[in-house]
Amino acid sequence: METSQQTIAAWRKSSYSGTSGGECVEVADLGPGVGVRDSKMPEAGILTVSPHAYAVFVAHVAVK
C-alpha cells in the first residue's frame, strides 16, 4: 500500500485507550489487510496483517 493511502486510512484507537494519552495502538482497514501502528509515532511504520490473523489476535486478547 502506498504511503498516501496509509495516511488517509481511517485509523481508530482502542476503546481502552482512554483520554489521558499513554501507550496505545491504532488499527485501520487497509484493503487487503489490517494495519496496526503506534499512535504516538505513526511515522515509525505500520504492521500489516491479514484480516484472519487480526481476528485471531483479537479473539486471543479478548479472552485475557
C-alpha positions as CSV (number, residue, x, y, z in Angstrom):
1,M,0.0,0.0,0.0
2,E,1.3,3.4,-0.8
3,T,2.1,5.9,1.9
4,S,-0.6,8.3,0.8
5,Q,-3.2,5.6,1.2
6,Q,-2.0,4.8,4.7
7,T,-2.2,8.5,5.6
8,I,-5.9,8.8,4.5
9,A,-6.9,5.5,6.1
10,A,-9.5,5.7,8.9
11,W,-7.3,4.9,11.8
12,R,-9.0,4.2,15.2
13,K,-7.8,3.7,18.7
14,S,-8.8,1.1,21.2
15,S,-11.7,2.0,23.4
16,Y,-9.3,1.0,26.3
17,S,-7.0,3.9,25.4
18,G,-8.9,6.5,27.5
19,T,-8.4,10.2,27.2
20,S,-5.1,10.5,29.1
21,G,-2.9,9.6,26.1
22,G,-0.4,6.9,27.2
23,E,0.5,3.9,25.1
24,C,-1.9,2.7,22.6
25,V,-2.1,1.3,19.1
26,E,-4.3,2.3,16.2
27,V,-5.8,0.0,13.6
28,A,-7.2,0.6,10.1
29,D,-8.7,-1.3,7.2
30,L,-6.1,-1.1,4.5
31,G,-7.9,-3.0,1.9
32,P,-6.4,-6.4,1.6
33,G,-5.0,-6.2,5.2
34,V,-5.4,-4.6,8.6
35,G,-2.8,-2.0,9.6
36,V,-1.5,-1.6,13.1
37,R,0.6,1.3,14.2
38,D,1.8,3.2,17.4
39,S,-0.5,6.2,17.9
40,K,2.3,8.3,19.4
41,M,4.7,7.6,16.4
42,P,2.6,6.8,13.3
43,E,5.6,7.7,11.1
44,A,7.6,4.8,12.7
45,G,5.8,2.3,10.5
46,I,2.9,0.0,10.1
47,L,2.5,-3.7,10.7
48,T,0.0,-5.1,8.1
49,V,-1.6,-8.4,8.8
50,S,-4.3,-10.4,7.1
51,P,-7.9,-9.9,8.3
52,H,-7.9,-13.6,9.5
53,A,-4.7,-13.1,11.5
54,Y,-6.0,-9.9,13.1
55,A,-9.3,-11.7,14.0
56,V,-7.4,-14.5,15.7
57,F,-5.3,-12.0,17.6
58,V,-8.3,-10.0,18.8
59,A,-10.1,-13.2,19.9
60,H,-7.0,-14.2,21.8
61,V,-6.5,-11.0,23.7
62,A,-10.3,-10.6,24.3
63,V,-10.1,-13.8,26.4
64,K,-7.3,-12.4,28.6
